[in-house]
Amino acid sequence: MFTLHEGDCIEILQTIAPESVDMVFADPPFNAGKEYADEFDDKLPLAEYRAWLTKWIEQAERALKQGGTFWLMQDQRHLGYCQMELERLGLEFRNIVSWAYTNPTPASDGFPKTWRPILLFSKGKPNTFDWHADQMGRETLYYNPGRAKTNFPNDLWPDIPKLVGGIFAPPELLRTREGRFAHLAQMPEKLADRAVRIATLPGEIVLDPFMGSGTVGAACKKIGRRYIGIEKSHVYFAMAEKRIKKSALQPSLFTPSNIASTGQERADSAAPVLFQS
Ligand SMILES: C[S@@+](CC[C@H](N)C(=O)[O-])C[C@H]1O[C@@H](n2cnc3c(N)ncnc32)[C@H](O)[C@@H]1O
């Protein structure tokens, strides 16, 4: 089931049944003055932007099942506000994941930002938290000798470069005929893939209130999750719809033999590992 809505997320979220989705992945505009495609102000007065954050966070939380997972990507500036809102609504804090990129944008009035926070909360104890569902490009050394080295993800994700244009542009970057970014905030698909794999099982439902170019939807289609996406801009909605329709279920590259040396292999790689709080 893939349900794509064109429209305002606050209105559409209200039509979604309470406690009906297994995971939310939200990548909202950061109020950073970006020029998105359609009529839409990305430079609101601070209080107005934060009131807007509250409205959609409340609606997305309402749609989340007990035991569901809420990922919220934000700029460093509004991270604390979003964290407090999720806590106010009774969700449980799990992590702040740092998506660390090797290619930050230079800044003139502060340090260049080399990491983007992604809040990870759950509604009560998470139904699924399968941190063996993906692997990172490099090993982490753990203190506990039984876990000496693993490639399983921790809260620092330095292995996913931000998408770039020009001659280094990866094939996944959607471009205009002139070669420019078709969506100025397109996220790498690997990031969505990791978040979805870890927090859901095949067939479960992911809700994405800010579909953009359709990155989360494309990842869901490839790994067999159901998906509800919302996008306000007509241009981006059409882009996401086309991209998701073109994506196809892919066989998993992950095999239990990949983890044979860690001492943590599970009898059944499809069975979730529950998060121990
Ligand atoms: C940061 S981008 C999401 C990018 C997406 N993760 C991707 O990889 O392409 C935010 C998106 O939210 C959309 N948007 C902004 N306000 C919205 C609203 N009220 N309801 C739904 N979508 C909205 C913007 O048009 C933009 O495409």
The ligand as an ORCA input file, in Angstrom:
! r2SCAN-3c Opt
* xyz 0 1
  C      13.447     19.157      3.577
  S      12.334     18.825      2.302
  C      12.137     17.066      2.338
  C      13.134     16.392      1.435
  C      12.969     14.894      1.353
  N      13.349     14.226      2.577
  C      13.774     14.354      0.193
  O      14.702     13.541      0.416
  O      13.524     14.757     -0.930
  C      10.813     19.405      2.929
  C       9.644     19.273      1.979
  O       8.458     19.624      2.691
  C       7.553     20.282      1.808
  N       6.602     21.046      2.625
  C       6.781     22.247      3.199
  N       5.704     22.607      3.921
  C       4.828     21.575      3.836
  C       3.553     21.326      4.389
  N       2.952     22.206      5.175
  N       2.935     20.162      4.097
  C       3.547     19.239      3.298
  N       4.755     19.425      2.728
  C       5.411     20.580      3.002
  C       8.474     21.114      0.915
  O       7.848     21.433     -0.317
  C       9.685     20.181      0.758
  O       9.572     19.398     -0.406
*
